[in-house]
Amino acid sequence: DAGYDVTEVMKTWTLQMGFPYVEVQLDTTTTPGSTTISLSQSRYLVGEKLAGDTSEYGYQWHIPFTFVGKDSTDADYNDGEVHWMTPDLDDPAKKTVITVDKELKWLKGNHKGNYYYIVHYPDAMLKELESALENKEPLLEASDRTSIFYDLFRLAEVQKLSYDKALDMTKYAAEKEGEYVVMSRILSEVLTCGNKVSQDAAAKEQFMKYVAKMLKKQVDDLGWTAGVNEL
């Protein structure tokens, strides 16, 4: 974008390890008829931080935040803009604020999953996104649905979200998901969860039943009939 030093932006991505996650909050009550979107960033880290693991940028990034959403009238919202989040070493907790002249019910950050960061939604917004998935919301393209599940399970991996909630979000897929790339991501994440309980035979069996249920519609739609010598 005009006005941004590409070298400085890229330094935060190339000279420090890892990548960020962005926490999103919506406020539609302070100013009726509009929405204040508050964004904060943190480093995504699996396990404990190592001694001496520091960065001159304070493990903050220049983040290109994009989003689509639904307003209170169920109209689509997409401003088509890139909203830059920038490091602030003097105030690392400082939020980036976006004002929208509509009351948004929900948004999906990192539109189309184009950028290398995770989005962390509050529980109320996850509920709205769950309904949108269940209702086959056209605004959520396959790339967006895929990135939703990538984000959910990465956050569960670091205890920022429960695995129960991440798995609950996949329930719609058994009947409502027809895109291979999305199903592939969901199945990969669910099977990885199953591996975590591989020593518990009962839990493992439940996971396999869940996967079989998820795949049943796809198999039925494909229309395969077993031959005499096929199992």
CORPE-V660263 format. One record per pair of residues at least 12 apart in sequence whose C-alpha atoms are under 6 Angstrom apart, sorted by the first residue. I is the first residue (numbers start at 1). J is the second residue. If there is no record, write none. Layout:
I/J
I/J
This chain:
9/62
12/61
19/44
20/42
20/43
20/44
20/117
21/41
21/42
21/44
21/117
21/118
21/119
22/40
22/41
22/119
22/120
23/39
23/40
23/120
24/38
24/39
24/121
25/37
25/38
28/103
33/102
33/103
34/100
34/101
34/102
34/103
35/99
35/100
35/103
36/98
36/99
37/97
37/98
38/96
38/97
39/95
39/96
40/95
46/158
60/87
61/87
62/85
62/86
63/84
63/85
64/82
64/83
64/84
65/82
65/83
65/84
65/110
66/82
66/109
66/110
66/111
67/108
67/109
67/110
67/111
68/107
68/108
69/106
69/107
69/108
70/104
70/105
70/106
71/103
71/104
71/105
72/103
72/104
72/105
106/125
112/143
112/144
113/144
113/147
118/151
130/169
134/172
146/182
152/166
174/214
194/207
